[in-house]
Amino acid sequence: MISFDKLFVTLTRKHKTTTNLIKDRIVGGGTLQRIRDGQSISTDTINVICNYLNCRPGDIMTYTPDAKEDDK
């Protein structure tokens, strides 16, 4: 599973808000909602966000392996 929880930490560290992302036309409201809901976004969008925040993908997202069927 990919989580974008680190995006909000990085935004704060860079003195930006989700409003800045929309106002500066980095992402639309729908994309921001997808991020909040833990849904997928394109690598193009990840690239645009990283360029805007001058950071790496690992600064805005984390990967956690899904539980295996046997582990459930």
C-alpha positions in Angstrom: 0.0 0.0 0.0 1.2 3.5 -0.8 0.5 6.2 1.8 0.8 9.9 1.2 0.9 10.9 4.9 4.4 12.2 4.5 3.2 14.7 1.9 1.4 16.7 4.6 4.5 16.7 6.9 6.6 17.8 3.9 4.1 20.6 3.1 4.4 21.9 6.6 8.2 21.7 6.6 8.2 23.6 3.3 5.8 26.2 4.7 3.1 25.2 2.2 -0.5 24.0 2.5 -2.9 21.9 0.5 -4.5 25.2 -0.5 -1.1 26.2 -2.1 -1.2 23.0 -4.1 -4.5 23.9 -5.6 -4.0 27.7 -5.8 -0.6 27.2 -7.6 -2.3 24.7 -9.9 -0.1 21.8 -8.9 -3.0 19.5 -8.3 -6.7 19.8 -8.6 -9.2 19.3 -5.8 -10.1 15.9 -7.1 -6.5 14.7 -7.0 -6.0 16.1 -3.6 -9.0 14.1 -2.4 -7.7 11.0 -4.0 -4.4 11.5 -2.0 -6.4 12.0 1.2 -8.5 8.9 0.5 -5.4 6.8 -0.1 -6.2 6.2 -3.7 -3.7 6.0 -6.5 -2.3 9.0 -8.4 -0.1 9.1 -11.5 3.6 9.2 -11.5 3.3 12.4 -13.4 1.4 13.9 -10.5 4.1 12.7 -8.1 6.7 14.3 -10.3 4.9 17.6 -10.4 4.5 17.6 -6.6 8.1 16.7 -6.0 9.2 19.5 -8.4 7.0 22.0 -6.6 8.3 21.0 -3.2 11.9 20.4 -4.3 11.9 16.9 -2.7 12.1 13.2 -3.5 9.1 10.8 -3.8 10.2 9.2 -0.5 9.6 12.6 1.1 5.9 12.5 0.2 4.9 8.9 0.2 5.7 5.5 1.9 5.3 1.9 0.8 3.9 -0.7 3.2 3.5 -4.2 1.8 -0.1 -5.5 1.7 -0.9 -8.3 4.1 -0.6 -11.7 2.4 -3.7 -13.8 2.2 -2.0 -16.3 4.6 -1.3 -13.5 7.1 -5.0 -12.5 7.4 
